[in-house]
């Protein structure tokens, strides 16, 4: 019987241990926290968006880094397989808008509970509060794991320690240290699916404002890098929300010195349609202040920001607004521009971009190309995707593949 050690009790590590135990291996799962799945508890705002109900080929459209590397992982254990896996364990699932899949209970803790129950049913040796300090190899083959409490010899080792995001959950980059020591290249870990800081103070005037059904465009060095439609939020540091988080996936790979974030507040209306609307509004309210009328067009916290950027006084009567001023207002509504300062820290990121280079890993088995018997899975690898359950599915798919081969 082969002894397989899985380092890390997150989503990928637990799935890996389950898959390996089903092949009658002697599996030891090492987790430095006091409980398993600590990061799962905070995913999906505490509800755990555990996958996205799409076909494999469509799935890859939502992967940002190295989608081709994931072909074997996703095709061997797809979103459908993940859903069936949890349903067979007894966890009821619900598919919501955008094909996002959640536990019907809306409790992220249930995902961990059912995974842990299956681990124990299969006889996996779960060791909590166990911190791994080194991975030992001899003649380019894994030999043993050293923990703070002793040594454990083994035939295979799977490193599933996660990235560096949400370090409070235990993702402190331990796996990078082990992998680098054993000769693997580490692609610089950066925050992904994270809020964006803006220059200036305009965002403070709109702090807490949520915008729905807006279009955004991210431009770097005069090149359109990303565009999207949906919901976003102004915060104390700048902007966040679904479409902002998605845009950050692309910004990790660029210098932000000349980066701009542009919002179309009225994407359903053309310039001509908006112009006709304002002509009518001004005619019907010619003796009212512009700022009062603007509140019927956009949320009140946006009014001063828009008029400042359009260089039009809100105290002017509607009858006094010139054609040029009217056009300036419309242009700002369609192109509300902010300069990007930087991404928020990696500790706040939902996912880590970067990690163990895919060039050092066999995509069909997830075994290291440098060390026999060493495997990687989950966020530790240089793969990441959009929000919506895709990153959790990557964790489950890579965990399953690594477990089957380890």
Secondary structure as GFF3:
##gff-version 3
##sequence-region A 1 406
A	DSSP	beta_strand	3	7	.	.	.	ID=ss1
A	DSSP	alpha_helix	11	21	.	.	.	ID=ss2
A	DSSP	beta_strand	26	30	.	.	.	ID=ss3
A	DSSP	three_ten_helix	40	46	.	.	.	ID=ss4
A	DSSP	beta_strand	49	52	.	.	.	ID=ss5
A	DSSP	alpha_helix	56	59	.	.	.	ID=ss6
A	DSSP	three_ten_helix	60	62	.	.	.	ID=ss7
A	DSSP	beta_strand	63	65	.	.	.	ID=ss8
A	DSSP	three_ten_helix	67	70	.	.	.	ID=ss9
A	DSSP	alpha_helix	71	76	.	.	.	ID=ss10
A	DSSP	alpha_helix	79	89	.	.	.	ID=ss11
A	DSSP	beta_strand	93	96	.	.	.	ID=ss12
A	DSSP	three_ten_helix	97	99	.	.	.	ID=ss13
A	DSSP	beta_strand	100	103	.	.	.	ID=ss14
A	DSSP	alpha_helix	108	121	.	.	.	ID=ss15
A	DSSP	beta_strand	125	127	.	.	.	ID=ss16
A	DSSP	beta_strand	132	138	.	.	.	ID=ss17
A	DSSP	beta_strand	141	147	.	.	.	ID=ss18
A	DSSP	beta_strand	150	153	.	.	.	ID=ss19
A	DSSP	beta_strand	156	159	.	.	.	ID=ss20
A	DSSP	three_ten_helix	167	169	.	.	.	ID=ss21
A	DSSP	alpha_helix	174	181	.	.	.	ID=ss22
A	DSSP	beta_strand	186	192	.	.	.	ID=ss23
A	DSSP	beta_strand	196	198	.	.	.	ID=ss24
A	DSSP	alpha_helix	202	205	.	.	.	ID=ss25
A	DSSP	beta_strand	210	220	.	.	.	ID=ss26
A	DSSP	beta_strand	223	234	.	.	.	ID=ss27
A	DSSP	beta_strand	238	240	.	.	.	ID=ss28
A	DSSP	alpha_helix	242	251	.	.	.	ID=ss29
A	DSSP	beta_strand	259	264	.	.	.	ID=ss30
A	DSSP	alpha_helix	271	284	.	.	.	ID=ss31
A	DSSP	alpha_helix	290	294	.	.	.	ID=ss32
A	DSSP	alpha_helix	300	310	.	.	.	ID=ss33
A	DSSP	three_ten_helix	318	320	.	.	.	ID=ss34
A	DSSP	alpha_helix	323	334	.	.	.	ID=ss35
A	DSSP	beta_strand	336	343	.	.	.	ID=ss36
A	DSSP	three_ten_helix	346	348	.	.	.	ID=ss37
A	DSSP	beta_strand	351	356	.	.	.	ID=ss38
A	DSSP	three_ten_helix	358	360	.	.	.	ID=ss39
A	DSSP	beta_strand	374	376	.	.	.	ID=ss40
A	DSSP	three_ten_helix	378	380	.	.	.	ID=ss41
A	DSSP	beta_strand	384	385	.	.	.	ID=ss42
A	DSSP	alpha_helix	390	405	.	.	.	ID=ss43
###
